[in-house]
């Protein structure tokens, strides 16, 4: 029983982080119709914002708030500078633009700050652990699960109970008709990017809490995992990616548990192989939804 509970904690804490990234990716895809490769760099920008805030001696609660808000603001800035002029462009053009934007962010950070990791000293409440019976649970894991659940509940409330949330859901179903109904496209798109950035910032805080450092390329692996989770759940759905993130967390935890030490480097390739096999059966993800359009 203890092993099952420990497995559940590990899977949920990992899957929750992937789910937040996947929701942001799917949200932008639903509204704009393309995969934003630069979305992962919001984690990095959040980390550097935290790094500089710590350097200025700000208290930790403020450090976290500034880091998350920096990710949200950076996401909106990306949309205004890089994607807004190309809304009517094809999927391929927008995808290449996001690749170029991501590469530009990497180069700027490497030149202006450093290519080496910068330490982000963590408070004790993020690095400690406690025992629940025979189970050892990290406080970071507990916070990951709690924050992920709170974020998803808050997002669900926003989408179902607010005017802007309903507008986003309508835009995800049929963006062109939504605009004809009088809803302002600029506000919907900017709000979608901001929410996606906030979710990426929250995920960034949780990832940095595990890493203890930030560097220009730290977001590559989480981005790939977020994309996988979004594809599993269905990129045209705003809820499927949550399921996709949890499934990915469960798979990684299973391989982490059953693979011997010398074979752990095959964990990610095995997960990717299962994704390919899954897409052969369900190419549109679990929800069977996919958006194919240009702005």
QUICORKA-V544041 format. One record per residue. N is the residue number from 1. RES is the residue in one letter. PHI is phi in radians with two decimals (* if undefined). Layout:
# QUICORKA-V544041
n;res;phi
N;RES;PHI
N;RES;PHI
This chain:
# QUICORKA-V544041
n;res;phi
1;X;*
2;X;-1.07
3;X;-1.12
4;X;-1.15
5;X;-1.13
6;X;-1.10
7;X;-1.07
8;X;-1.10
9;X;-1.08
10;X;-1.09
11;X;-1.19
12;X;-1.22
13;X;-1.16
14;X;-1.30
15;X;-1.15
16;X;-1.12
17;X;-1.13
18;X;-1.09
19;X;-1.11
20;X;-1.12
21;X;-1.14
22;X;-1.13
23;X;-1.09
24;X;-1.07
25;X;-1.10
26;X;-1.19
27;X;-1.10
28;X;-1.15
29;X;-1.12
30;X;-1.12
31;X;-1.49
32;X;-1.78
33;X;1.43
34;X;-2.63
35;X;-1.62
36;X;-1.54
37;X;-1.18
38;X;-1.30
39;X;-1.04
40;X;-1.11
41;X;-1.21
42;X;-1.13
43;X;-1.07
44;X;-1.13
45;X;-1.11
46;X;-1.06
47;X;-1.10
48;X;-1.22
49;X;-1.07
50;X;-1.12
51;X;-1.02
52;X;-1.25
53;X;-1.10
54;X;-1.11
55;X;-1.08
56;X;-1.46
57;X;1.42
58;X;-1.26
59;X;-1.18
60;X;-1.06
61;X;-0.99
62;X;-1.24
63;X;-1.03
64;X;-1.16
65;X;-1.09
66;X;-1.10
67;X;-1.07
68;X;-1.16
69;X;-1.15
70;X;-1.10
71;X;-1.13
72;X;-1.11
73;X;-1.15
74;X;-1.12
75;X;-1.12
76;X;-1.11
77;X;-1.09
78;X;-0.99
79;X;-1.11
80;X;-1.18
81;X;-1.47
82;X;-1.75
83;X;-1.81
84;X;-1.04
85;X;-1.17
86;X;-2.04
87;X;-1.06
88;X;-1.57
89;X;-1.36
90;X;-1.35
91;X;-0.99
92;X;-1.09
93;X;-1.11
94;X;-1.14
95;X;-1.13
96;X;-1.13
97;X;-1.09
98;X;-1.17
99;X;-1.05
100;X;-1.11
101;X;-1.11
102;X;-1.08
103;X;-1.08
104;X;-1.11
105;X;-1.09
106;X;-1.03
107;X;-1.13
108;X;-1.07
109;X;-1.17
110;X;-1.14
111;X;-1.38
112;X;-1.40
113;X;-2.01
114;X;-3.13
115;X;-1.45
116;X;-1.51
117;X;-1.09
118;X;-1.87
119;X;-1.20
120;X;-2.08
121;X;-1.03
122;X;-1.82
123;X;-1.25
124;X;-1.11
125;X;-1.24
126;X;-1.77
127;X;-1.96
128;X;-1.42
129;X;-2.64
130;X;-2.57
131;X;-1.87
132;X;-2.13
133;X;1.26
134;X;-1.70
135;X;-1.72
136;X;-1.73
137;X;-2.08
138;X;-1.31
139;X;-1.12
140;X;-1.11
141;X;-1.12
142;X;-1.06
143;X;-1.13
144;X;-1.04
145;X;-1.15
146;X;-1.12
147;X;-1.18
148;X;-1.10
149;X;-1.11
150;X;-1.09
151;X;-1.11
152;X;-1.24
153;X;-1.12
154;X;-1.09
155;X;-1.15
156;X;-1.07
157;X;-1.08
158;X;-1.06
159;X;-1.23
160;X;-1.68
161;X;-2.02
162;X;-1.99
163;X;-1.10
164;X;-1.16
165;X;-1.10
166;X;-1.13
167;X;-1.12
168;X;-1.13
169;X;-1.12
170;X;-1.14
171;X;-1.14
172;X;-1.14
173;X;-1.43
174;X;-2.74
175;X;-1.14
176;X;-1.10
177;X;-1.14
178;X;-1.04
179;X;-1.15
180;X;-1.17
181;X;-1.41
182;X;1.71
183;X;-1.38
184;X;-1.27
185;X;-1.11
186;X;-1.07
187;X;-1.17
188;X;-1.11
189;X;-1.17
190;X;-1.08
191;X;-1.14
192;X;-1.09
193;X;-1.14
194;X;-1.13
195;X;-1.11
196;X;-1.06
197;X;-1.16
198;X;-1.09
199;X;-1.09
200;X;-1.14
201;X;-1.11
202;X;-1.08
203;X;-1.08
204;X;-1.09
205;X;-1.06
206;X;-1.19
207;X;-1.21
208;X;-1.15
209;X;-1.07
210;X;-1.45
211;X;-1.41
212;X;1.38
213;X;-2.75
214;X;-2.39
215;X;-2.56
216;X;-1.03
217;X;-1.87
218;X;-1.15
219;X;-1.55
220;X;-1.05
221;X;-1.16
222;X;-1.04
223;X;-1.08
224;X;-1.05
225;X;-1.14
226;X;-1.11
227;X;-1.09
228;X;-1.07
229;X;-1.09
230;X;-1.14
231;X;-1.19
232;X;-1.05
233;X;-1.32
234;X;1.98
235;X;-1.26
236;X;-1.67
237;X;-1.94
238;X;-1.67
239;X;-2.09
240;X;-0.97
241;X;-1.03
242;X;-1.08
243;X;-1.10
244;X;-1.06
245;X;-1.13
246;X;-1.14
247;X;-1.06
248;X;-1.11
249;X;-1.09
250;X;-1.12
251;X;-1.08
252;X;-1.13
253;X;-1.18
254;X;-1.07
255;X;-1.13
256;X;-1.09
257;X;-1.45
258;X;-1.58
259;X;-1.35
260;X;-1.20
261;X;-0.94
262;X;-1.29
263;X;-1.84
264;X;-1.13
265;X;-1.17
266;X;-1.58
267;X;-1.07
268;X;-1.13
269;X;-1.03
270;X;-1.16
271;X;-1.10
272;X;-1.13
273;X;-1.10
274;X;-1.14
275;X;-1.10
276;X;-1.04
277;X;-1.10
278;X;-1.13
279;X;-1.18
280;X;-1.15
281;X;-1.56
282;X;-2.30
283;X;-1.10
284;X;-1.75
285;X;1.50
286;X;-1.11
287;X;-1.46
288;X;1.16
289;X;-2.07
290;X;-2.64
291;X;-1.86
292;X;-2.35
293;X;-2.81
294;X;-2.10
295;X;-1.80
